[in-house]
Amino acid sequence: MKKTIVVVGFLGLLASGSWASETFFKKGQKGWKFWDKVDSPAEKWSDSDFDDSAWKEGQAPLGYGDDEIKSTISYGDNKEKKHPAAYFRLEFEVKDHDHQVLYMMVRYDDGARLYLNGTYLGDLNTPKDPPPPGAYTGKSLGPGVLDGYTKFVLQKKGLLVKGNNTFAISVHQGSASSSDLFLDAEFLGISEKEFEALQAAEKKTVTGEEKTDEKKTNTDEEKTEKGDPE
Ligand SMILES: [Ca+2]
């Protein structure tokens, strides 16, 4: 995985001229706002113009129950009855809102719902028929998911605006007594050419640095390999 991160940084350095790529925000990003109270935030919490001045601020990874956490959030007073969800917002600057590929990576536990400038993008490991916003997912993560980043390309056009944008995500606990909650994410705007190069580099990383002691990463690696036509 280390090599993958280097490649991403390299792409960021190429951000100039017409072949521009942009790292909107990166893993370990500072400036995340979060709401970790028992009640859900106000209805429009994912909107760009929502007033999050009452929210706390921290650096990713955010959550609890994992050694990698940089900013610990609260689950309440009772570890057997943890808050069902936590809410996160991140403002980020966009120079070019017309990139060919919007590439997002999210590491989460146990489920998540994603929004960009108030538009619902989709969910990860939450029930098909969504319960009320503050519900537990009722599903634990399959092997390999927690240790890897779920990677996807946002297909919808017109999601970004030039200037200030807001990524919002609710992260849902699997159950009231689950020990951990985790969030980290990265978001890039790149060309199709760069996307292909990124996929090829990841494939190389997978074959060149196969881990023998961590079978848990297999799911993520297989996904990367299948996604590459070569
Ligand atoms: Ca959990």
py3Dmol code that shows the C-alpha trace and the ligand (Angstrom):
import py3Dmol

protein = """\
ATOM      1  CA  MET A   1       0.000   0.000   0.000  1.00  0.00           C
ATOM      2  CA  LYS A   2       2.885   2.375   0.620  1.00  0.00           C
ATOM      3  CA  LYS A   3       3.707   2.605  -3.064  1.00  0.00           C
ATOM      4  CA  THR A   4       0.118   3.456  -3.895  1.00  0.00           C
ATOM      5  CA  ILE A   5       0.268   6.459  -1.600  1.00  0.00           C
ATOM      6  CA  VAL A   6       3.470   7.652  -3.234  1.00  0.00           C
ATOM      7  CA  VAL A   7       1.830   7.452  -6.658  1.00  0.00           C
ATOM      8  CA  VAL A   8      -1.082   9.553  -5.449  1.00  0.00           C
ATOM      9  CA  GLY A   9       1.313  12.185  -4.122  1.00  0.00           C
ATOM     10  CA  PHE A  10       3.168  12.176  -7.420  1.00  0.00           C
ATOM     11  CA  LEU A  11      -0.027  12.875  -9.315  1.00  0.00           C
ATOM     12  CA  GLY A  12      -0.653  15.791  -7.002  1.00  0.00           C
ATOM     13  CA  LEU A  13       2.697  17.297  -7.969  1.00  0.00           C
ATOM     14  CA  LEU A  14       1.731  17.205 -11.624  1.00  0.00           C
ATOM     15  CA  ALA A  15      -1.099  19.642 -11.025  1.00  0.00           C
ATOM     16  CA  SER A  16      -0.314  22.294 -13.567  1.00  0.00           C
ATOM     17  CA  GLY A  17      -1.305  23.292 -17.092  1.00  0.00           C
ATOM     18  CA  SER A  18      -4.006  21.557 -19.070  1.00  0.00           C
ATOM     19  CA  TRP A  19      -3.037  18.123 -17.812  1.00  0.00           C
ATOM     20  CA  ALA A  20      -3.936  19.206 -14.304  1.00  0.00           C
ATOM     21  CA  SER A  21      -4.849  16.806 -11.586  1.00  0.00           C
ATOM     22  CA  GLU A  22      -6.075  17.861  -8.222  1.00  0.00           C
ATOM     23  CA  THR A  23      -5.976  16.310  -4.789  1.00  0.00           C
ATOM     24  CA  PHE A  24      -9.122  17.748  -3.236  1.00  0.00           C
ATOM     25  CA  PHE A  25      -8.337  16.150   0.118  1.00  0.00           C
ATOM     26  CA  LYS A  26      -6.114  13.338   1.241  1.00  0.00           C
ATOM     27  CA  LYS A  27      -5.862  10.513   3.740  1.00  0.00           C
ATOM     28  CA  GLY A  28      -5.071  11.877   7.184  1.00  0.00           C
ATOM     29  CA  GLN A  29      -6.632  15.206   6.236  1.00  0.00           C
ATOM     30  CA  LYS A  30      -6.990  17.886   8.889  1.00  0.00           C
ATOM     31  CA  GLY A  31     -10.020  20.129   9.233  1.00  0.00           C
ATOM     32  CA  TRP A  32     -12.785  17.510   9.414  1.00  0.00           C
ATOM     33  CA  LYS A  33     -15.813  18.732  11.376  1.00  0.00           C
ATOM     34  CA  PHE A  34     -17.695  16.071  13.317  1.00  0.00           C
ATOM     35  CA  TRP A  35     -20.925  15.640  15.294  1.00  0.00           C
ATOM     36  CA  ASP A  36     -20.736  12.834  17.861  1.00  0.00           C
ATOM     37  CA  LYS A  37     -23.790  13.462  20.029  1.00  0.00           C
ATOM     38  CA  VAL A  38     -26.569  10.927  20.596  1.00  0.00           C
ATOM     39  CA  ASP A  39     -29.098  12.948  18.573  1.00  0.00           C
ATOM     40  CA  SER A  40     -28.772  13.256  14.813  1.00  0.00           C
ATOM     41  CA  PRO A  41     -27.830  16.734  13.571  1.00  0.00           C
ATOM     42  CA  ALA A  42     -30.356  19.017  11.857  1.00  0.00           C
ATOM     43  CA  GLU A  43     -31.906  17.668   8.647  1.00  0.00           C
ATOM     44  CA  LYS A  44     -29.803  19.695   6.196  1.00  0.00           C
ATOM     45  CA  TRP A  45     -26.504  18.728   7.836  1.00  0.00           C
ATOM     46  CA  SER A  46     -24.934  17.592   4.551  1.00  0.00           C
ATOM     47  CA  ASP A  47     -25.608  20.862   2.665  1.00  0.00           C
ATOM     48  CA  SER A  48     -22.733  23.146   1.702  1.00  0.00           C
ATOM     49  CA  ASP A  49     -24.195  26.135   3.529  1.00  0.00           C
ATOM     50  CA  PHE A  50     -25.062  24.241   6.732  1.00  0.00           C
ATOM     51  CA  ASP A  51     -23.694  26.048   9.783  1.00  0.00           C
ATOM     52  CA  ASP A  52     -21.304  23.542  11.417  1.00  0.00           C
ATOM     53  CA  SER A  53     -19.670  26.051  13.750  1.00  0.00           C
ATOM     54  CA  ALA A  54     -21.019  24.092  16.741  1.00  0.00           C
ATOM     55  CA  TRP A  55     -19.342  20.884  15.492  1.00  0.00           C
ATOM     56  CA  LYS A  56     -15.971  19.727  16.772  1.00  0.00           C
ATOM     57  CA  GLU A  57     -12.894  19.585  14.553  1.00  0.00           C
ATOM     58  CA  GLY A  58     -10.260  16.903  14.066  1.00  0.00           C
ATOM     59  CA  GLN A  59      -7.838  15.069  11.813  1.00  0.00           C
ATOM     60  CA  ALA A  60      -8.484  11.801   9.988  1.00  0.00           C
ATOM     61  CA  PRO A  61      -8.577   8.940  10.708  1.00  0.00           C
ATOM     62  CA  LEU A  62     -11.458   9.802  13.034  1.00  0.00           C
ATOM     63  CA  GLY A  63     -13.389   7.440  15.261  1.00  0.00           C
ATOM     64  CA  TYR A  64     -12.543   5.183  18.196  1.00  0.00           C
ATOM     65  CA  GLY A  65     -11.366   1.697  19.051  1.00  0.00           C
ATOM     66  CA  ASP A  66      -8.464   1.561  16.576  1.00  0.00           C
ATOM     67  CA  ASP A  67      -4.777   2.418  17.113  1.00  0.00           C
ATOM     68  CA  GLU A  68      -4.601   4.416  13.882  1.00  0.00           C
ATOM     69  CA  ILE A  69      -7.194   6.956  15.007  1.00  0.00           C
ATOM     70  CA  LYS A  70      -5.833  10.527  15.080  1.00  0.00           C
ATOM     71  CA  SER A  71      -8.941  12.245  16.455  1.00  0.00           C
ATOM     72  CA  THR A  72     -11.046  10.292  18.902  1.00  0.00           C
ATOM     73  CA  ILE A  73     -14.763  10.971  18.877  1.00  0.00           C
ATOM     74  CA  SER A  74     -17.307  10.186  21.600  1.00  0.00           C
ATOM     75  CA  TYR A  75     -19.641   7.183  21.560  1.00  0.00           C
ATOM     76  CA  GLY A  76     -21.519   8.348  24.661  1.00  0.00           C
ATOM     77  CA  ASP A  77     -21.419   7.200  28.281  1.00  0.00           C
ATOM     78  CA  ASN A  78     -22.278   3.542  27.800  1.00  0.00           C
ATOM     79  CA  LYS A  79     -19.968   1.261  25.820  1.00  0.00           C
ATOM     80  CA  GLU A  80     -22.743  -1.318  25.549  1.00  0.00           C
ATOM     81  CA  LYS A  81     -25.032   1.261  23.999  1.00  0.00           C
ATOM     82  CA  LYS A  82     -22.910   3.384  21.721  1.00  0.00           C
ATOM     83  CA  HIS A  83     -24.336   6.125  19.531  1.00  0.00           C
ATOM     84  CA  PRO A  84     -25.628   4.535  16.308  1.00  0.00           C
ATOM     85  CA  ALA A  85     -23.923   7.010  13.982  1.00  0.00           C
ATOM     86  CA  ALA A  86     -21.446   9.866  13.774  1.00  0.00           C
ATOM     87  CA  TYR A  87     -21.555  12.686  11.242  1.00  0.00           C
ATOM     88  CA  PHE A  88     -18.629  14.270   9.420  1.00  0.00           C
ATOM     89  CA  ARG A  89     -18.168  17.251   7.113  1.00  0.00           C
ATOM     90  CA  LEU A  90     -15.126  18.411   5.210  1.00  0.00           C
ATOM     91  CA  GLU A  91     -14.851  21.620   3.237  1.00  0.00           C
ATOM     92  CA  PHE A  92     -12.396  21.541   0.379  1.00  0.00           C
ATOM     93  CA  GLU A  93     -11.295  23.832  -2.397  1.00  0.00           C
ATOM     94  CA  VAL A  94     -11.683  22.981  -6.087  1.00  0.00           C
ATOM     95  CA  LYS A  95      -9.743  24.817  -8.763  1.00  0.00           C
ATOM     96  CA  ASP A  96     -11.043  22.839 -11.751  1.00  0.00           C
ATOM     97  CA  HIS A  97     -14.536  21.323 -11.437  1.00  0.00           C
ATOM     98  CA  ASP A  98     -14.392  19.609 -14.808  1.00  0.00           C
ATOM     99  CA  HIS A  99     -11.994  16.705 -14.268  1.00  0.00           C
ATOM    100  CA  GLN A 100     -12.617  13.592 -16.345  1.00  0.00           C
ATOM    101  CA  VAL A 101     -12.458  11.247 -13.359  1.00  0.00           C
ATOM    102  CA  LEU A 102     -13.524  11.946  -9.789  1.00  0.00           C
ATOM    103  CA  TYR A 103     -11.816   9.214  -7.784  1.00  0.00           C
ATOM    104  CA  MET A 104     -12.733   8.621  -4.177  1.00  0.00           C
ATOM    105  CA  MET A 105     -11.298   6.287  -1.556  1.00  0.00           C
ATOM    106  CA  VAL A 106     -13.112   5.700   1.735  1.00  0.00           C
ATOM    107  CA  ARG A 107     -12.163   3.549   4.682  1.00  0.00           C
ATOM    108  CA  TYR A 108     -15.062   3.123   7.084  1.00  0.00           C
ATOM    109  CA  ASP A 109     -16.488   1.016   9.897  1.00  0.00           C
ATOM    110  CA  ASP A 110     -19.213  -0.272   9.825  1.00  0.00           C
ATOM    111  CA  GLY A 111     -21.362   1.504   7.267  1.00  0.00           C
ATOM    112  CA  ALA A 112     -21.550   4.918   5.640  1.00  0.00           C
ATOM    113  CA  ARG A 113     -23.746   7.274   3.620  1.00  0.00           C
ATOM    114  CA  LEU A 114     -22.007   9.785   1.378  1.00  0.00           C
ATOM    115  CA  TYR A 115     -22.990  13.256   0.187  1.00  0.00           C
ATOM    116  CA  LEU A 116     -21.325  15.870  -1.982  1.00  0.00           C
ATOM    117  CA  ASN A 117     -22.607  19.428  -1.652  1.00  0.00           C
ATOM    118  CA  GLY A 118     -25.824  18.026  -0.188  1.00  0.00           C
ATOM    119  CA  THR A 119     -26.389  15.491  -3.006  1.00  0.00           C
ATOM    120  CA  TYR A 120     -26.704  11.910  -1.795  1.00  0.00           C
ATOM    121  CA  LEU A 121     -24.077   9.752  -3.547  1.00  0.00           C
ATOM    122  CA  GLY A 122     -24.842   6.348  -2.115  1.00  0.00           C
ATOM    123  CA  ASP A 123     -24.172   4.074   0.809  1.00  0.00           C
ATOM    124  CA  LEU A 124     -21.594   1.537   1.871  1.00  0.00           C
ATOM    125  CA  ASN A 125     -22.679  -1.450   3.922  1.00  0.00           C
ATOM    126  CA  THR A 126     -25.928   0.029   5.194  1.00  0.00           C
ATOM    127  CA  PRO A 127     -29.331  -1.704   4.922  1.00  0.00           C
ATOM    128  CA  LYS A 128     -31.134  -1.682   1.561  1.00  0.00           C
ATOM    129  CA  ASP A 129     -34.250  -0.092   3.074  1.00  0.00           C
ATOM    130  CA  PRO A 130     -32.728   2.771   5.002  1.00  0.00           C
ATOM    131  CA  PRO A 131     -33.858   2.986   8.595  1.00  0.00           C
ATOM    132  CA  PRO A 132     -34.024   6.419  10.264  1.00  0.00           C
ATOM    133  CA  PRO A 133     -30.757   8.370   9.817  1.00  0.00           C
ATOM    134  CA  GLY A 134     -29.410   7.500  13.238  1.00  0.00           C
ATOM    135  CA  ALA A 135     -29.732   3.715  12.986  1.00  0.00           C
ATOM    136  CA  TYR A 136     -27.211   0.922  13.422  1.00  0.00           C
ATOM    137  CA  THR A 137     -26.383  -0.911  10.213  1.00  0.00           C
ATOM    138  CA  GLY A 138     -27.143  -4.276  11.779  1.00  0.00           C
ATOM    139  CA  LYS A 139     -24.397  -5.695   9.553  1.00  0.00           C
ATOM    140  CA  SER A 140     -20.778  -6.218  10.405  1.00  0.00           C
ATOM    141  CA  LEU A 141     -18.106  -5.745   7.771  1.00  0.00           C
ATOM    142  CA  GLY A 142     -16.877  -8.651   5.717  1.00  0.00           C
ATOM    143  CA  PRO A 143     -13.225  -9.717   5.991  1.00  0.00           C
ATOM    144  CA  GLY A 144     -10.795  -7.269   4.434  1.00  0.00           C
ATOM    145  CA  VAL A 145     -13.056  -4.256   4.212  1.00  0.00           C
ATOM    146  CA  LEU A 146     -11.923  -2.435   7.328  1.00  0.00           C
ATOM    147  CA  ASP A 147      -8.223  -2.661   6.504  1.00  0.00           C
ATOM    148  CA  GLY A 148      -8.627  -1.358   2.979  1.00  0.00           C
ATOM    149  CA  TYR A 149     -10.088   1.625   1.189  1.00  0.00           C
ATOM    150  CA  THR A 150     -13.197   1.183  -0.897  1.00  0.00           C
ATOM    151  CA  LYS A 151     -12.363   2.884  -4.179  1.00  0.00           C
ATOM    152  CA  PHE A 152     -14.846   4.200  -6.674  1.00  0.00           C
ATOM    153  CA  VAL A 153     -15.343   6.723  -9.454  1.00  0.00           C
ATOM    154  CA  LEU A 154     -18.161   9.223  -9.120  1.00  0.00           C
ATOM    155  CA  GLN A 155     -20.113   9.031 -12.374  1.00  0.00           C
ATOM    156  CA  LYS A 156     -22.474  11.939 -11.863  1.00  0.00           C
ATOM    157  CA  LYS A 157     -21.448  15.149 -13.632  1.00  0.00           C
ATOM    158  CA  GLY A 158     -21.858  18.580 -12.153  1.00  0.00           C
ATOM    159  CA  LEU A 159     -21.307  17.508  -8.555  1.00  0.00           C
ATOM    160  CA  LEU A 160     -18.450  19.907  -7.936  1.00  0.00           C
ATOM    161  CA  VAL A 161     -18.347  23.666  -8.124  1.00  0.00           C
ATOM    162  CA  LYS A 162     -15.341  25.890  -8.504  1.00  0.00           C
ATOM    163  CA  GLY A 163     -14.270  27.158  -5.100  1.00  0.00           C
ATOM    164  CA  ASN A 164     -15.694  25.772  -1.836  1.00  0.00           C
ATOM    165  CA  ASN A 165     -17.231  22.309  -1.789  1.00  0.00           C
ATOM    166  CA  THR A 166     -18.424  20.088   1.046  1.00  0.00           C
ATOM    167  CA  PHE A 167     -18.074  16.343   1.425  1.00  0.00           C
ATOM    168  CA  ALA A 168     -20.367  14.940   4.115  1.00  0.00           C
ATOM    169  CA  ILE A 169     -20.570  11.387   5.421  1.00  0.00           C
ATOM    170  CA  SER A 170     -22.456   9.634   8.187  1.00  0.00           C
ATOM    171  CA  VAL A 171     -20.646   6.609   9.583  1.00  0.00           C
ATOM    172  CA  HIS A 172     -22.861   3.979  11.179  1.00  0.00           C
ATOM    173  CA  GLN A 173     -22.037   1.475  13.855  1.00  0.00           C
ATOM    174  CA  GLY A 174     -22.845  -2.183  13.223  1.00  0.00           C
ATOM    175  CA  SER A 175     -24.398  -2.627  16.638  1.00  0.00           C
ATOM    176  CA  ALA A 176     -24.727  -0.873  19.996  1.00  0.00           C
ATOM    177  CA  SER A 177     -21.821  -2.790  21.513  1.00  0.00           C
ATOM    178  CA  SER A 178     -19.431  -2.791  18.541  1.00  0.00           C
ATOM    179  CA  SER A 179     -15.978  -1.738  19.737  1.00  0.00           C
ATOM    180  CA  ASP A 180     -14.915   0.542  16.910  1.00  0.00           C
ATOM    181  CA  LEU A 181     -15.866   3.257  14.441  1.00  0.00           C
ATOM    182  CA  PHE A 182     -13.502   4.483  11.717  1.00  0.00           C
ATOM    183  CA  LEU A 183     -13.349   7.071   8.937  1.00  0.00           C
ATOM    184  CA  ASP A 184     -10.650   8.213   6.556  1.00  0.00           C
ATOM    185  CA  ALA A 185     -10.994   9.302   2.930  1.00  0.00           C
ATOM    186  CA  GLU A 186      -9.226  10.707  -0.098  1.00  0.00           C
ATOM    187  CA  PHE A 187     -10.641  12.428  -3.168  1.00  0.00           C
ATOM    188  CA  LEU A 188      -8.892  13.187  -6.461  1.00  0.00           C
ATOM    189  CA  GLY A 189      -9.819  14.902  -9.700  1.00  0.00           C
ATOM    190  CA  ILE A 190      -7.750  13.358 -12.524  1.00  0.00           C
ATOM    191  CA  SER A 191      -7.732  12.675 -16.245  1.00  0.00           C
ATOM    192  CA  GLU A 192      -8.658   9.290 -17.701  1.00  0.00           C
ATOM    193  CA  LYS A 193      -5.016   8.811 -18.605  1.00  0.00           C
ATOM    194  CA  GLU A 194      -3.930   9.384 -15.017  1.00  0.00           C
ATOM    195  CA  PHE A 195      -6.663   7.081 -13.797  1.00  0.00           C
ATOM    196  CA  GLU A 196      -5.338   4.286 -16.008  1.00  0.00           C
ATOM    197  CA  ALA A 197      -1.807   4.964 -14.736  1.00  0.00           C
ATOM    198  CA  LEU A 198      -3.054   4.849 -11.160  1.00  0.00           C
ATOM    199  CA  GLN A 199      -4.764   1.524 -11.712  1.00  0.00           C
ATOM    200  CA  ALA A 200      -1.659   0.094 -13.388  1.00  0.00           C
ATOM    201  CA  ALA A 201       0.536   1.314 -10.495  1.00  0.00           C
ATOM    202  CA  GLU A 202      -1.809  -0.255  -7.969  1.00  0.00           C
ATOM    203  CA  LYS A 203      -1.665  -3.522  -9.836  1.00  0.00           C
ATOM    204  CA  LYS A 204       2.115  -3.400  -9.668  1.00  0.00           C
ATOM    205  CA  THR A 205       1.966  -2.639  -5.976  1.00  0.00           C
ATOM    206  CA  VAL A 206      -0.300  -5.605  -5.445  1.00  0.00           C
ATOM    207  CA  THR A 207       1.934  -8.030  -7.292  1.00  0.00           C
ATOM    208  CA  GLY A 208       5.206  -6.527  -6.016  1.00  0.00           C
ATOM    209  CA  GLU A 209       4.376  -6.219  -2.356  1.00  0.00           C
ATOM    210  CA  GLU A 210       2.168  -9.146  -1.569  1.00  0.00           C
ATOM    211  CA  LYS A 211       1.649  -9.377   2.124  1.00  0.00           C
ATOM    212  CA  THR A 212       1.927 -12.807   3.584  1.00  0.00           C
ATOM    213  CA  ASP A 213       0.850 -12.000   7.130  1.00  0.00           C
ATOM    214  CA  GLU A 214      -2.251  -9.957   6.357  1.00  0.00           C
ATOM    215  CA  LYS A 215      -4.821 -11.952   4.449  1.00  0.00           C
ATOM    216  CA  LYS A 216      -7.362  -9.309   5.288  1.00  0.00           C
ATOM    217  CA  THR A 217      -6.233  -7.063   2.431  1.00  0.00           C
ATOM    218  CA  ASN A 218      -7.108  -9.671  -0.187  1.00  0.00           C
ATOM    219  CA  THR A 219     -10.594  -8.348  -0.895  1.00  0.00           C
ATOM    220  CA  ASP A 220      -9.271  -4.932  -1.779  1.00  0.00           C
ATOM    221  CA  GLU A 221      -6.442  -6.276  -3.893  1.00  0.00           C
ATOM    222  CA  GLU A 222      -8.705  -8.589  -5.851  1.00  0.00           C
ATOM    223  CA  LYS A 223     -11.029  -5.698  -6.579  1.00  0.00           C
ATOM    224  CA  THR A 224      -8.118  -3.670  -7.971  1.00  0.00           C
ATOM    225  CA  GLU A 225      -6.952  -6.505 -10.154  1.00  0.00           C
ATOM    226  CA  LYS A 226     -10.375  -7.221 -11.568  1.00  0.00           C
ATOM    227  CA  GLY A 227     -10.856  -3.565 -12.359  1.00  0.00           C
ATOM    228  CA  ASP A 228      -7.815  -3.517 -14.615  1.00  0.00           C
ATOM    229  CA  PRO A 229      -8.411  -4.742 -18.173  1.00  0.00           C
ATOM    230  CA  GLU A 230      -4.768  -5.782 -18.572  1.00  0.00           C
TER     231      GLU A 230
END
"""
ligand_1 = """\
1
CA
Ca -17.835 -0.940 14.406
"""
view = py3Dmol.view(width=600, height=400)
view.addModel(protein, "pdb")
view.setStyle({"model": 0}, {"cartoon": {"style": "trace"}})
view.addModel(ligand_1, "xyz")
view.setStyle({"model": 1}, {"stick": {}})
view.zoomTo()
view.show()
